[in-house]
Amino acid sequence: MVGALAELGTTHALVFYGHDGLDELTTTTSSTVLELRNGDVRSFDVDPTDLGLPTVDLGALAGGDAADNADIVRRFLGGERGPVRDLALLNAAAAIVVAGVADGLAEGLDRARHSVDDGSAADALESFIRTSGEQQSSDAA
């Protein structure tokens, strides 16, 4: 994956997997990250406890059907704390790093927390829902 991204001219990307088998950064154990930056690739492991996040059992991260998962997201964005929030914040931190808004996962995690806690993440979701609904309406017309 990292090689393909480099071939496509990507300048900065993080590709990662959890050592629990998840295809994302995880809070059940450590994760391996491959970072592509300007053609160079480095590999490192991320332990959630090093970032102040507790480890959890995989079952604590289980979702459900689409309606259940939407409810979980809304509760997390509404301020509910727990394993789902920690997992989502950790993965958001990686996106924030790749976007160039933070220099590392710790800073990205702080920024992700702030965006949830101040309501801007929930506002962004609501804006996306409105925009996608408007697009669907215009596509159907």
C-alpha positions in Angstrom: 0.0 0.0 0.0 2.8 2.4 0.9 4.6 1.6 -2.3 1.5 2.2 -4.4 0.9 5.6 -2.6 4.5 6.6 -3.4 4.2 5.5 -7.0 1.0 7.7 -7.3 3.0 10.7 -6.0 1.5 10.9 -2.5 3.8 13.1 -0.4 2.5 12.2 3.1 0.5 9.2 4.2 0.1 6.9 7.2 -0.7 3.3 6.6 -1.3 1.3 9.7 -2.8 -1.9 11.3 -3.5 -3.0 14.8 -1.8 -6.0 16.2 -5.3 -7.2 17.1 -6.1 -7.6 13.4 -8.0 -4.3 13.0 -7.2 -2.3 9.9 -6.8 0.9 11.9 -4.9 2.3 14.9 -6.3 0.4 17.9 -6.6 0.8 21.6 -6.7 -2.9 22.4 -2.9 -3.3 21.9 -0.2 -1.7 19.8 -0.3 -0.8 16.1 2.3 -0.6 13.4 2.5 2.6 11.3 4.2 3.0 8.0 4.7 6.7 7.3 5.4 7.9 3.8 6.8 11.4 3.7 8.4 12.9 0.5 9.3 9.4 -0.8 10.9 8.1 2.4 9.2 5.4 4.4 9.7 4.8 8.1 8.0 2.3 10.4 7.1 2.6 14.0 4.8 1.2 16.6 2.1 3.1 18.5 1.1 2.0 22.0 -2.1 3.8 23.0 -0.9 4.0 26.7 2.0 6.1 25.6 -0.6 8.6 24.4 -2.6 8.4 27.7 -5.3 6.1 26.3 -6.2 3.0 28.2 -6.1 -0.4 26.5 -9.5 -2.1 26.2 -10.9 -5.5 25.2 -11.9 -5.8 21.5 -15.5 -6.4 22.5 -15.7 -2.8 23.9 -15.3 -1.5 20.4 -18.0 -3.7 18.8 -20.7 -1.8 16.8 -23.9 -3.0 15.5 -26.1 -2.3 12.5 -26.1 1.0 10.6 -28.6 2.6 13.0 -26.7 1.4 16.1 -23.4 2.7 14.7 -25.0 6.1 13.8 -26.2 6.3 17.4 -22.7 5.5 18.7 -21.2 8.2 16.5 -23.7 10.8 17.6 -23.2 9.9 21.3 -19.5 10.2 21.0 -19.7 13.5 19.2 -22.1 14.6 21.8 -19.5 14.1 24.5 -19.9 10.5 25.7 -16.5 9.2 26.9 -15.3 5.7 26.6 -13.5 3.2 24.4 -15.2 4.2 21.2 -14.3 7.9 21.7 -10.6 6.9 22.4 -10.4 4.8 19.3 -12.0 7.5 17.1 -9.8 10.2 18.5 -6.7 8.1 17.9 -7.6 7.5 14.3 -8.6 11.2 13.8 -5.2 12.1 15.2 -3.6 10.2 12.4 -5.7 12.1 9.8 -4.8 15.4 11.5 -1.1 14.6 11.2 -1.4 13.7 7.5 -3.3 16.9 6.9 -0.3 18.8 8.3 -2.3 20.3 11.2 -0.2 18.5 13.8 3.4 17.3 14.0 2.7 14.0 15.7 0.0 11.8 17.1 0.1 13.3 20.6 -0.6 16.8 19.2 -3.2 15.3 16.7 -4.9 13.6 19.6 -5.1 16.9 21.5 -6.6 18.6 18.4 -9.1 15.8 17.9 -10.2 16.0 21.5 -10.7 19.7 21.3 -12.8 19.5 18.1 -15.1 17.0 19.7 -15.3 18.8 23.0 -16.0 22.2 21.5 -18.7 20.8 19.2 -17.0 21.5 15.9 -16.7 17.8 15.0 -20.5 17.4 15.5 -21.1 20.6 13.5 -19.0 19.2 10.6 -21.0 15.9 10.6 -24.3 17.8 10.6 -23.0 20.0 7.7 -22.0 16.9 5.8 -25.4 15.2 6.3 -27.2 18.4 5.1 -24.9 18.7 2.1 -25.2 15.1 1.1 -28.9 15.2 1.5 -29.1 18.2 -0.7 -27.0 16.5 -3.3 -29.2 13.4 -3.2 -32.2 15.6 -3.8 -30.7 17.4 -6.7 -29.5 14.1 -8.2 -33.0 12.6 -8.0 -34.5 15.7 -9.8 
